[in-house]
Amino acid sequence: MPWHTPRISPNAPDRVRTPRRIPEFLKAASVCALVAGLLSPLSPAAQAAAADTKAAATADTKAAATADTKAAAAAANDYCGGQCSDILPPGQNGNATLAQILLNQAFGSMPENASNQLGPYNNLAKGYTGLTNTTINTFFNDASFGVASDQVASTLKPAGRTDVTIVRDKKTGVPHITGTTRYGTEFGAGYAAAQDRLWLMDVFRHVGRGKLTPFAGGAPSNQGLEQEFWRHAPYTEADLQAQIDRAVATNGDRGRQALADVNAYLDGINAYIDASDSGRYFPGEYVLTGHKDSITNAGTIEKFKATDLVALASVIGALFGSGGGGEVNNALSLLAAQEKYGVTEGTKVWESFRERNDPEAALTVHDGSFPYATKPADPQGMALPDNGAVTEEPLVYDRTGSAAGTTSKGVSSKATESALSSARRGMSNALVVGGKHTASGHPIAVFGPQTGYFAPQLLMLQEIQGPGLSARGASFAGLSMYVELGRGQDYAWSATTSGQDIIDAYAVELCQDDVHYLYHGTCTPMEKVEQTNAWKPTTADSTAAGSYRMQVWRTKYGPVTHRATVGGKKVAYTTLRSSYMNEAESIIGFQMLNDPDYVKGPETFQKAVQNINYTFNWFYADSQHTAYYNSGDNPVRAAGVDAEFPAWARAPYEWRNWNPATNVADYTPPSEHPNSVDQDYYISWNNKQAKDYPSAPWGNGSVHRGNLLDDRVKRLVAAGGVTRASLTKAMAEAALVDLRAEDVVPDLLKVVNSSPVTDSAAAAAVSKLQSWVASGSKRTETSAGSKTYADADAIRILDAWWPLLVKAEFEPGLGTKLYDAMTANLPVDESPSAAHGPTGSHAGSSFQYGWWSYVDKDMRAVLGESVQGPLGRKYCGDGTLSACRTLLINTLKEAAGKTAAQVYPGDASCSAGDQWCADAIIHRTLGGIKHGKIGWQNRPTFQQVVEFTSHR
């Protein structure tokens, strides 16, 4: 979400700069802040601590003594032996008063604990080479339970309660919540969450409800955000409440406990809202967006309720845990292939690009087979559209004001493309090594979610200790009643996005008109869900006033996404997700993960995550064992239904025992999900989970970023004696490597060098690429802070060459129509500076989606090398080595001739030609605090390094 701030020259020093003049809105706001006594000279957390301590009339010395006692008791249950670490940039504190926002934007100053994890995180990129076990916490936080007495920064009894204490440590300000009652513990968790992320929580509950623009402003990015997620989950208030009721009713004692925990958590959030409002230390964004008055304090901050958390969970699930979709795009590319080559050959070509079960793909589970959503021998019920008949279902209507401009319409198109694609944000990685291969004999894990970079961060750290709760780690803001990714007393867990297909497309046959359809032979009206959003300029967002109406037609088979004809019959294509209308169910699994009386080993860990219906890969490590489980409600499809394509919305092709009223069906049993205990090692970077278990996104072939981890961990395991430092080094090195350079450029250069290169320009480019590959293929600075890449020319050449060579290699053979259809299924490239990939630019995560496997397989085929799972035919130079070589040299020369300014054209954050800046990670502002750029790393946002020394 953008904030209206002064334009700063990209050539200025890389920090939040002091503007030459304070813009008018800052001048006005500064006066308001001064009149109000600068609102708060302390951080919101410190202000709350002071207010509540006074209200409770609790002596500081007594509170400190109590905190020390409780910290010591918690530490007695810590079996990590000081060998658990974590990191989450930019910092724990995601709230800022108006005064702090103004100071940040004018002078670059930071609220306490807002950015103190950013430096250590950034420094690992150059510091990892000398890493030892003893220096890990130079780049990570000590994630031991409790806080040493000399490290206590503040102690708070929220709202004067006597059954919970929030202690914050000096180094990071992370809240360590200790309760004597379950209610008090969860109250404290809610209070601490609001202290650190109230504004962000408010933003995302509005995103989940499709109401961001009226709340935060009509900036095009806000429009895109609300449109993308509301199309994914267009819930009414009744829908949200029904999900809560069902989760409670179907989960017995744990369901009832979850509801009690949620209510206590909400009470804590709302207590902080009251305290910060009366104390006037609430987040300053409420003033800048017009919800509060800085002088009179008029206005309100809306209290949170349980349905807000479900709306928030739907956003997180859509972002990271809902594999599938893209069936209509798949159908269009299949039809294009069949049109080009004929049905039989076209289908063969399409399947070769789809790589459903590529034998060369890197796997997380090394042994066994887990068939799911595989290609049926005799497809049934397929509903492919007629040629040229497909149109996307509009979401936005009745545009007025700024919403009617071309920029807003373009954003809507991108939001639709993202919502309907199978190329969802994968992200996250994991490296786990079993004890028999480590120096200590204990398993080691380096893992975490790659959730992007935001200010404030989507995740927040906490430690929570209370009856039935004992954990430290990260949770999504507003859902932190439990630690979602972290460590317990003697075990740790984490997740990566898996992406198996839990979303199907159905063709509902229309009857009567365009808003009625046949359901089991009866003409049934669609349900229209709509809402109108309007906005006006604010201090934070100067976007001109505008409005629009969002409208979704819902059927029993899910929301309508496209219109078409199939065999001449008018249809609407819908999308049905197994977690649709069931977003609240996963709370049970997270509750179990936090319960030390439940998780006692790999088997109970696997049972816990079986209760999470989002599509994740879950990893576990304790002092003796490692484990893996792939979660998600995988629907049991009717025999013959191909999950890749739309099916007819008829009873024979529905999920088995599907109940449209609740969207509940039969799901594949746990034994059929990829799972494992005590494998030698595990890696995951959103790669293929196991044999015969396809992922919905395309691109799981011979070259995948998972290979960057697998190759390095495999070497470590073969050598033996793995340590926390060596496993962290493997992750950190992979985070800097250009996948194309390490795994594809050697193939390209084999072809190029199959005959002597006599052209001087081409020879110079080849020499630079060879030198870069020999030095490790890394995109890394010459020295820490230089902001200049070593091998800068080679990197520029490859960045320019890749899109040129892919197009020249494949478009002539495929034809433009089929080539374009295939690129709609899988983007050609996702380099760090590429703004066209699913993650956008400056986002860190790179090399998940691209044509690297296709190029690799084609080059090896042209060279006459063995290729398992080859493409349907040879493409480069029509399969002739000499012609392919000529094509590569010509495109290489063209690429080498491009200037840095042409390859890196610049954007709002970077000047043209600034290669380092084009790659750099920029924390996207979701509030008023800005952070400086950091160098590119392709690694988890929140990350743990763990090695437990003992077990209960």
N, C-alpha and C positions, 0 to 999 in steps of 0.2 A: 504494500500500500504506500503510495508516494506521499511525500511531504513537501510542501511549498517552501523551498529553501533557496538561498542565493546561488546563482550559477557560479561555479568555481572552475578556473582554468585547469584542465587536466595536466598542465605542465607544472603546476604548483606542487610543493612537497606533499607526499602521500599521507596526509592526516586531515582531520577536519580543520579547514583553514579559517582564519579570521577574515571575514569579508571586509572589503575596503570601506563599505558603509553598511550600517545596519538597515535592512529593508524596512519599509514603513510598518508592516505588520509586526515586526519584532520591536520596533520603537514603541508602538502602541501597547503591545503586550508587556514590554519591559516596564512601562509606566504603571500598568495594572499590577504587575508583580511587586513593584516598589511600594505602591499604595497599600498592598496587602502584606507588607513586611516580608517581601520575597517568598511568601507562602510558607516555606520551610527551609531552614538552613541545613537540616539533617536529611538523610535518606528517609524514604517512607518507612522502612523497617525500623530504623533507629527512632523515628518520631513515634511510631506505634509502641515501641518498647518503652519509651519514656512515659507516654500517656497511660499505658496499661499498668506499668509498675506503680505509678502514682495512684491510680484508681484502686489497685489492690492493696495499697499501703503495705507493700512487702519490702522489707529491708534488702538492699543490694547484697549484703554479705550472706544473708540467709538463702536468697535465691541462688547465688553462686555456689554455695555449699550443696544445695539440693541438686543443682545441675551436675556438679562434679560427682556426686554419689551415683546419680543415674547414668552418667557417661561411663563410670567404672563398671556398673552392673552390665550395661550393654556390651562393653568391651570384653567382658568375661565370656560372652557367647560368640566371640569373633575367632574363627578357626583359620583365618588367612595368614596369621603370623606376620602382619605388616607387608604382605606381598600382593595386596589388591590395590589397584590404582584406576583412576578414571579422569576424563577431561571432557568439558563441554563449553566450547567458546560461544559467544564472546565473554559472558560472565553471568553469574547467578542473578544479579539484580536487573530485572527487566522493567521496573517501574521508575518513573522520574516525575518529580513535581514540575510545575510550569517554570519555576526559576531555573531548575537544572536543565530543562530542555533549552531554554533561551541561552544559558551559558554554554551549552554544548554546541549549539548552532552558531553562536557568535564567536566563541573562543576555543572550541574543541575540548573543553573540560568534560570529565566523565563523572557521573554519580559513582559513589562507592560500590565496588564489586560489579560494575557494569561491563568491564572489559578486561579484567585481570586474568582470564583464562585464554585470551586470544594470543598473547605473546608466546607462552609456552607451547601452545598448539602450533603456531606458525613456525617456531624455532626448530621443531623436529625435522623439517625438510632439509636443513643443512646440518643438524646436530646428530642425526641418527647413526652416522657412520662410526662414531666413537662411543656409541651407547653401551653401557654396562648395567648390570642389575642394580648397582648402587646409584646410578644416575637417572634411572627411569623417572623418578619423581621430580626431576628438573623439567620434564615435559608433560607430566601428569600430576594429578592430585593424589594424595594419600587417601584411599577409600576405606580405611579402617573404620570400624564402628566407634562411635563416641567422639568426644573432643577432650584433649588433654587440658588440664586446669589452666595452664599458662597460655592456651590457645583460644580461650573463650573470648569472643568479641562482644557478645550481648546475650542476655538471658531474658526471656519474656514468658509471662503467663498470660496467654491471650484472653482478652475480655475479663481478666481477673480470675480465671478458672484456677482451681487448685488441683485438677486431675490431669494437666498437661503442661509441659514446658517446652519452649522452642529455644534451643541454644544455637547460636551462629558462630562459626569459627572465624578466626582472624584472616586466614589466608584467602578464603574464597567467599565467605558469607553464606555458605550452604546451610540450610536449616536442618538441625538434628532434633526431631520431634519425639519426645518421650512421654507416654501417657500411662496412667494407672488404670484407666477405664477405656473400653473400646470407643465409647462415644467421645471422650475427651481426646483420644489420640486422633480420631478422624476430624474432629473439630479443629485441632491444631494443624492438621494437614491442609484443610481448607483455608485456614487463616494464613498460613505460610505461603500457600499458592497465590492468594490474593496480594500478599505483600510483594511478591516477586513478579507476578504476571497478570495483574487485574485487567489492564487495558488489552493485552493480547487475548485473554480469555473472552473478553467482551467482543473483540473483533471477530473471533472465530465462531462464537455462538450465532453471530449475525450472518457470517458466511454460510454456516450450516442451514440457516433458515432462508437463505437467498435474500437477505435484507441488509447487505453491507453498504450499498450506496446511500440509503437514507441515514445510516448511522455515521459513516466515516467520510462521505463525499463521493462525488460522481466521477472521479478520475477513471480513465479508460481501464487501467489495471484492476480497479475495484469492480468495474462492470464485468470484466472477463472472469474474475474470480467467483463472483456470485452466480454468474450464468453457468459456468462449468460445473459447479458443485450442486446447484439446484436442479440442473438437468439430470444429474446422477442420482439424486435422492430428493424428489419433490414431495416432501412430507408435509402433512397438515399437523396441527397441534394434537388432534386426536390420534394420528398415526404414531407420533412420538410417545404419547402416554400409553398407547396400546402395547408398544414394545416393552416399556417398563413393566406393565402389568403381567405380560406374558413371561418375561424373564424371571419375575418373582414367583409366579404361579407354577412354573415348570421346573424349578431348581430347589425346591424344598427348603431346608434350613439355610443352605448357603444363599439361596435367592432372597430369603427374608433378611439375612445378615447383610447382604449387599445393599438392599434398600435402606437399612438402618445406617450403614456406613455412608451412603450417598447423602442421606438427610443430615447427618452430623457434619459431613464435609461442607454441604451447602450452608449450614448454620455458621460454620467458621468463615466461609467466604463473605457471607452477608454481614457478619459481625465486623469484619475488617472494613467493608464498605461504610458501615455506620461510623466506625471509629475514624476512618480517614476523611470522611465527609465533615464530621463535626470538628476534627482537628485540622482540616484543610491541608492535608498532605496526600490527597488522592492524585492519581496520575494526571499530569498537566495536559495530556491529549484531550481530556474531557473539556477543558477550557478552549483549546485550539479548534475543536470541532463543534463548539457551540452548545455543548450539553451542560456546562457549568459556567457561572460568572465568577471571574477571578476577584472581583471587588465585593459583591454582595453575597456570593456563594449560592445564589439562586440556581435552580436547576436540580436535576436528580440523576443519580446513577442507579439504573434499574437493578433490583435484586435478582439473584440467580435462582433458578428452579430446576427440578430434576430433568425436565424435558430439554432444557438448554444443554445439558451434558450429553444427551442422546444426539442432539443436532451437532454438537462438537465432535462426537465420536464418528458421526457419518462422514465428516470432512476427513478425519484421519484415516478412516477405512478406505475412502475413495482415493486418497493420496498414495497409500502404501500397502493396502491389504485386499485389493479386489482384482484378481487376475481374470482376464478374459475380455470379451468384446471384439470388435473388429470383424464380425462375421460378414457384414455387408461388403466391406472393403475386400475381404477374402474372395467373396463371390465375384466381385467386379474384376479382380485380377485373374481369377480362374477363367472367366468368360473371355477375357482378353487373350489369355494364353491359348484357349481352344479356338478362338477366332484366327489367331496367327498360325497355329500349327495343326489344327484339327483336334477333335475331342481326345483321342487316345494319346497322341504325342503331346498335345497341350497340357493335358492332365499330368503327364509324366514330368514335363518341364516345371509346371507349377509345384508339384510335390518336391522336386529337387531343391527349389528355392525355399520352400517352407521348412525343410529340415526338421520334420516332426520328431524324428528319432535318429538323429545323426550319429553314426558309430564313432565319429572322431570327436564328439563333444566332451568337454570336461564334465565330470560327474561329482556330485557331493557324496553320494552313497556308491561305493566302489563295486559292491557285489549285489546280486539279486536282480529281480525284475519286478516292477510295480505298474502293471498295465492300467492305464486310465486315459480316457478320451483319445484312444488310438484310432487309426483309420479303419473303418469297418470294411469287411470283405464285400459286403453287398449293401451299399448305402440305401437308406429308406427315408422317405419323408422330406427329401431335400427340396427347398423352395427357392431356386435361383431366379433372379429377376430377368425380365425381358431386356434385351439389349437397349440401352439408352433410356430406360424407364425410371431409374432411381432418382429421387430428389430427397434432400434432407428436410426433416420436419423443422419448421421455424420455431424458435423459442421466444423471440422478442417481437413485440407488436407495439403499435401506437407510439412511436418515438416522438419526443418533442425536445426542443432546445438543443443542448449539446449532445444529447443521445442520438440525434438525427444526422450527425456529422459522419464523414467518411472514416475517421479514426475509430469512433465507437463501433461502426459497422464492421470494420476490419477486426477489431478485438472480438466481436461476437463470433466471427468466422473461425478465428483461432481457438476460441473456447469450445466451439462445437467440434472442431477437429480433434482437440485433445480429449474431450469427453467420450467421443465415439471410437477412439483408436484403441488397439490392443497394446500399443507401445507406451505403457504406463511407466511412471517413475519407479524404477526398480530399486536402485541404490543399495547401500549397506554391504558390509562384508564380514567374514568370520574366518579365523585361523585357529584350529584347535588340535593339539597334539597329545596323544595318549602317554601315560607315565612311563611306559617301557622304552620310550625314545627320548626322554628328558634327562638332564643331568641329575635332577633330584629324585627321580622316580615318581613324581607327582605330575598329573596333567597340567598343561598350560594353555590358556586361551587369550587371544587378542581379538576382540570382536566389538561390533557396535553398529548402530543404524546410521545410514548416510541420508539424513533428512533435510539436506540443504542448509543454507546459511541465511538466517534472518535476525533482525534486531527489533525486538528481543527474540531470542531463540524459541522455536516451537516447544522444545523440551526444556525441562528444568530438573535440577538435582535436588535430592532430599534423602534424609535417613529417617525411617519411621520405626519406632519401637513401642509396642503396646501389646495388650492381650490378643494373641493370635496373629500378630504382625511383627516381623523382624526383617528389615531389608534396607538397603541403600542403593540408589541408582537414579535413573532418569524416568520421567513420566511426561506425557504431553500435558501442557498447561491446561488446567481445567478438568483433567482426568486423573489427578495425582492422589486420589484416595488410596491408591496402591502404587508401589514401584512397578513400572511396566518392563523395564530392562535394567538389570543390575545384579546384585548379589544378596544372598541370604547369609545365614550364620556360617554355613560350611559348603556353600555351592553358589555358582554364578550362572546366569543365563543371558542370552541375547537372541536377536532375530535378524533375518534378512528377508526382503520381499521375495516370494517364490513365484507367483504369477501363473500357477496352474489355473485351468479354465473353470471358473464357477459362474460364468455369465453365458447365457445362450440367447440367440436371436430367434424370434418366431415371426412367421408371416400370418397375420390375422386377416382373414378374408372379409372384405367390407360388404355390408348389406344396407339397403335403404338409402344411405348417404355416406359421406366420408367420416362420420363420427359414430357409426354403428358397425358392429362386427359380429361374426358368427362365433358363438361359444357353445360347443357341443350341440350344434344344430339350431340354436336359438339366436335370433338377432338381438344383440345386447348393446345398450348405449355405452360409449366410452365416458369416463369421468373426467371432467375438465377441472384442473387445479391451476389457479392463477393468482398472481398478486401484482400490484402496481407499485413501483418504486420511483420516488422523486427525490431530488436533491437540490441544494443551492450552495453557492460559494461559502466557504468558511476560511478562517485564518490558515488552517492547515492545508486546505485543498481549494484552490481558486477556480476549479472547473466551473464553467458557467452552468446556470440552472438547466435542468433537464429532467426527463422522466421516460419511462417505458413500462409496458406490461409484459410480464413473463407468463407464458401459458404452456402447460403440458397436458396432453391427453393420456390418461392412464387406462390400461386394460387389465384384465386378470393376468395377462402374460407380461405385465410390466409397462413402462412408459413407451410411447411411440417415438421412434427415432427417425424413420424414413417412410416415404410413400413410394409405391412402385406398382407394376403389374407383373404377375407371374402367369405365364400361359394365357395372357390376355385378361386375367381376372385382376381387379383392383384389390390391392392389399396394403396394409400398414405393417412395417417391420417394427417389432418391439424388442426391448432388451430386458431379460429377466436374470437377476443376480441372486444367488442363494442366500446372501446376507441381507438382501433388500427386505426391509420391514423387520429385520432381526439384528439391528446394530447393537442392541443392549446386551445380547447374549454373552458376549466375550468377557464381560466383567467377572464371571465365575472363574475362568481360567486364571486371570490376574490375581484374584483373591487367593486362590490356591498357591500360586507362586510365592506370595508373601507370607504364607503360613508355615512356620517352622515345624509344626506338628503334622503337616501334610507332606511336604517335599522332604524326603529323607534319602533319596537316591535317584538313579536314572529312570527307574520304572515309574515312580510316583511323579517325577518331573514330566515324563511323557504323558501320563494320564491328565496332569494339570493342563498342558497346552492343547490336549485334545478338545478342551472346552472353548477354545478360541476359534471363531468361525472365519476369521480373516486369513488370507493366504500368505502365510509366513513360513520360513525355515527357522526352526528353533534349535539352539545349541546349548549344551550344558557341560559344566565341568565341576568336579569336586576334587578332593585329595586322592581319590582312587579311580574314578570313572569319568568317561565322557559319554555323551549321548546326543542324538539328533532326532527330530521329528518334524514332519511337514504338516502344518495345520490348515484348516479350511473345511467348510461344508461342501464336499465334492458330491454333487447330485448324481444319483444313479440314473443314467439316461436309458431311454428305450432302445432295444436292440436295433442296430442298423443306423441309428442317428449319428451323423458326423458332426461333432462339436465345432468344426471349423466353419460351418456354413449355416445359414438360416434354415429352420425346419418349419413345416406347416404347423399351425396352432390347432392341432387336432388331438383327440384323446390318445391315439396310438403312439404319438411322438412326444408326449409330455414326460417330465421326470416321473419316476416310479413313485406311486402313492403321494403325488403332489396335491396339497390342499391350497387352492388359490386364496382362501380367506386369510390364511396365516403365512403363506409362502413357505411352508414346511413340506419336506419330501423325504424320501429315503436317501441316505448318504452312504458313501462307501465306508466300510468299517476301518478302524485304526490300522489293522494289519495290512491293509491295501494302500496305506499312505507310505511313502518312503520314510523309513525309520531305521535306526541303528544304535547299538550300544558298543562302546569300546573299539570302534574302528581305529586303525593306526593313526590316522589323522583325518580331519574334515576341513574342507575349504568351501566357501560360498561367496560369490559376488554376483548373485542373481543369475547364475548359470543353471544348466540342466540338473535337476535333482537326482535322477536315477534313470536307468534303462527303462524304456517303454513308458516314460512319464513325461509327456511333452509340456512345454510352457506355452501359454497363450501368445505372448509376444514372439515375433520372429527373431531369428539371429542366433540360435543356439547351435552353432556348427563347429567347425574345426578350429576357428580362432575366436576366442571370447575373452573378455577381461578376466574371467575366472582362471584362465591359463596363467596369468601373471602371478597369481597366488599359488596355484597348484604346482607349477614348476619349481618355485622357490621352497615351498614347504616339503615337497617330495625330496629335494636335495638335502634339506636339513634332517629329515627323518632317516634318510639313508646313511648320513654321517653319524647320527646319534648325538646324545648330549645336548639336546635343545634346551635353551634357557629363555627366560622372559625377554631378555635383551635380544637374543638372536631371532626370536619369533617376531618381536616388534620391528626389528630391522627389516625382516622380510616384507612385512606389511608396508613399512615406510618407503622402501625402495620401489615396490610395486606401485605405490601412490604417485611416483614421479615419472614412471615409464610411459612412453607413447606406445600403445599396443600395436599400432600399425608398423612402427619402426622395428620393434622387437620380433614380431611374428609374421609380418607380411613383406616388408621391404627386402629381406634376404631372398625371398622367392622372386620378387620383381628384378632384383639385381642379377640373379642367376640368368634370367631371360636376357636382360640388357647385355650382360657380359658373355653371352653365348658366342659372341664374335667380338673382336677388338672394337672398342669405341673410339672412332677416329675424329668425331666432331668435338672441337675443343670445349664448347659450352656444355655439351652433354657430359663429356669426360670430367669437367670440373664439378658438375653437380653430382655425378656418381661418386667421385672422390669424397666429397663432403658427406654424403649419405653413408658411405662405408665407414668413414671415421666416426661418425655419430653412433652408428650401430655397434662398432667395436668398443666404444667407450661406455656403452650401457643403455643407449636409446632413451636417456632421461631428458625431461624438460626441466632443467634445474639452473639456478643462478651460478654465475662464475664465482661468486662469494656471497655470503649472507648479506642481504640488503642491497646488492648491486643493482637489482632490477634489470639485469641484462643476462640473457641466457648464454651459457656455454653452448657451442654448436648452433648458434642463432641462425646462421644461413641455412644449415641443413633442415632445421625445424621449419623455417619459412618455406623452403622448397617443398617439403612434404605436405605442409598445410595447403599449398597452392596446387600441388600435383594430384593429391588424392581425388578430389571431385572431377578433375579433368580426365584422369586415367579411367575412373570407373565409368564415366559416361561414354568415353571413346571405346572402352572395352566391351560394354554390354549393349548399348543402345542400337548399334547397327544390326546385331543379331536378333535382339528382342523386338525391335521396332519401337517407335516412339510411344505408341499407345500402351503397349505392354510394359515398357520400361517405366513409364510414368505410374502405371498401376502398381508395379512392384515397389517403387520408391514410396508410394503411399502406405504400403504395408511395413516397410523398413527403411528408415532414412539412410542415405548413403554414408553419412559421417556424423560423428559426435565428438569432435576434438574439443579441447578445453575452450577454444575461442569461438566455437561454432554457436551461433545464436539460433540456429534453426532446429536443433535437436529437442527432444521432449523436455529436457531440463532447462533449456535456454542458456544464455551466456552468463559468465561470472558465477556459475553455480557449483564449481568444483567437480561434481560427478561427471565423468566422461567415459567414452569408449564402451558404453553398454550397447548402443544401437548403431549398426553400421554394416557395410558390405564387405568387411574384412574376410569372412569365411568364403564368400563367393570368389573374391579375388584370389585368395590362397588356393582354393580348390582348382580354379581355372588355370592359374599359373602352373601348378604341378601337373595338371593334365596336359597342358601344352608342352611341358618339358618331358613328358612321357613317364612321369613318376607315378607310383601307386597312389590312388585316391580312393578311400572308402567313402561311400555315399557321395559319388560325384554329382556334378550338375548334369542336367539332361543332355547337354551337348557342350562342346568347346566354343568359347566366345571370342577370346582375344585373337585378333587377326584371323577370325574364322577358323581357329584351331591350328594355324600354320605358325611355326616358331619364328620364322623370318619376318612374317607380316606382323606378328605380335610384338616382336622386338622393335620394329620400325614405329609402331603405334606408341610404345612406351617411350622411346627416345624422343619422338616428336612432342608428346605431351610433357615430358620432363623438361625439354628445352623451353617450352612455353611457360611452364611453371617457374623455372629458374630465372626467367626474364621479368617476372613480376616483382615490383618493388614491395617493400614492407608496407607502404601506405595502401597499396592495392590489395594485399593479402589481409591486412588488418585495417579496415577503413575507418575505424574509430566509432565511438558512440558517445552517449551523454557522459560517460565516466572516463573515457580514454581518448587521447588524441590519435589521429591516423598514424599508423606506422609503429605504434608502441606495442611491441610484441608481448612483453611481460605483462603489461596492463591488460591487453586483450584476453590473456589467460587468467588474470588475477581473480581471486575470490572476493566478492563484494557482498557484505551482509545486507540483504534487502530490508529496507526500513518498513516495519509494521507499526512504528510509533515515532516519537520525536527525537530519539537518540541515534546519531550516526556513528559509524565506525570506519576506520581506515581500511584500505585494501590490504590483503595479504597474498603472498605468492600461491600459485596453484599447487594443490595437493588433491589427489583422488582417494580420499579416505573417509571413514565414518566421521560424522559430526560429533556424536557422543561415542566415546570409546573406552573400553575397559582392558586392562592387562591384569590377569589373575592367575595365581598359583596357590591353592590352598595346601597348608602343611599338615592338617589333621582333620578328623571327622568326628562327629558326635558318636 
